[in-house]
Amino acid sequence: MQVKVKKIPIRYNKHRYQAGETFEIQQEHVKGIQNLVEIVSEETEEKSLEQMTVAELKEYAKSQDIEIGKTSKKEDILALIYETKRLNE
C-alpha cells in the first residue's frame, strides 16, 4: 500500500522518508506506524508477474477476468496472462 509521511521522518526498509514523501509499505507494517503516516492508496505497487507464486498468479488472473482453466504450471499461467493482456491492448 502507498502511504505518505505526516510530520516526522520515518525509516523503512533501510530508507529514510521525509515529511510529505510517499512510499510503498506492506499492509501489516502500517499498524505500527499508523499515527505517523496517512494511507494514500490501498493498492500495493504491483509485484512483477514473474515474482509471483502460482497461487498469486491465479488470484491475479481471476481479478483481471483472465480464464486460465486448470492450468497449474507457472510458465503456462504467465503465457496466458501475457497473451490476454497483449490481445486487450
Secondary structure per residue as TSV (DSSP state, phi and psi in degrees):
chain	resnum	aa	ss	phi	psi
A	1	M	-	360.0	156.5
A	2	Q	E	-99.1	129.5
A	3	V	E	-128.4	158.9
A	4	K	E	-120.8	132.3
A	5	V	E	-70.9	131.0
A	6	K	-	-76.4	-75.7
A	7	K	S	-128.1	-40.7
A	8	I	S	-98.2	132.4
A	9	P	-	-55.7	147.2
A	10	I	E	-127.4	141.0
A	11	R	E	-102.9	131.0
A	12	Y	E	-149.7	128.9
A	13	N	T	51.0	47.4
A	14	K	T	67.5	15.6
A	15	H	E	-121.0	149.0
A	16	R	E	-107.3	128.3
A	17	Y	E	-114.8	128.0
A	18	Q	-	-86.1	166.2
A	19	A	T	-55.4	132.4
A	20	G	T	93.4	-17.6
A	21	E	-	-78.5	149.1
A	22	T	E	-112.3	152.8
A	23	F	E	-158.0	163.3
A	24	E	E	-85.5	137.1
A	25	I	-	-142.3	147.2
A	26	Q	-	-72.2	140.2
A	27	Q	H	-54.3	-40.4
A	28	E	H	-67.8	-16.7
A	29	H	H	-87.8	-17.0
A	30	V	H	-65.3	-35.9
A	31	K	G	-52.9	-38.8
A	32	G	G	-74.7	-18.0
A	33	I	G	-128.1	19.5
A	34	Q	T	-58.5	-26.3
A	35	N	T	-81.5	-9.8
A	36	L	T	-101.4	-11.7
A	37	V	E	-134.1	160.3
A	38	E	E	-117.8	142.1
A	39	I	E	-77.8	124.1
A	40	V	E	-93.2	-40.9
A	41	S	E	-149.6	135.4
A	42	E	S	-74.6	-23.2
A	43	E	S	-76.0	138.8
A	44	T	-	-90.1	156.4
A	45	E	-	-62.3	135.3
A	46	E	-	-64.4	127.5
A	47	K	-	-68.3	144.7
A	48	S	-	-64.6	147.8
A	49	L	G	-58.2	-36.0
A	50	E	G	-65.8	-24.8
A	51	Q	G	-83.0	-15.4
A	52	M	S	-75.9	151.5
A	53	T	-	-79.6	170.5
A	54	V	H	-58.4	-43.9
A	55	A	H	-61.8	-42.2
A	56	E	H	-65.8	-39.5
A	57	L	H	-63.7	-41.2
A	58	K	H	-63.5	-42.3
A	59	E	H	-65.4	-40.7
A	60	Y	H	-62.0	-47.4
A	61	A	H	-59.1	-43.6
A	62	K	H	-61.8	-43.6
A	63	S	H	-67.2	-23.5
A	64	Q	T	-98.9	7.6
A	65	D	T	57.2	41.4
A	66	I	-	-102.8	118.7
A	67	E	-	-80.0	119.1
A	68	I	-	-112.7	-4.7
A	69	G	T	60.3	-133.2
A	70	K	T	-97.6	13.8
A	71	T	-	-57.6	131.5
A	72	S	-	-127.9	-8.5
A	73	K	-	-88.2	136.6
A	74	K	H	-54.9	-45.9
A	75	E	H	-62.1	-39.0
A	76	D	H	-70.2	-39.2
A	77	I	H	-65.0	-44.7
A	78	L	H	-58.5	-44.0
A	79	A	H	-60.4	-43.5
A	80	L	H	-63.9	-41.9
A	81	I	H	-64.1	-49.3
A	82	Y	H	-63.1	-39.4
A	83	E	H	-65.0	-44.1
A	84	T	H	-63.7	-43.4
A	85	K	H	-61.8	-42.6
A	86	R	H	-62.6	-41.9
A	87	L	H	-69.1	-28.0
A	88	N	H	-88.0	-3.1
A	89	E	-	-81.8	360.0
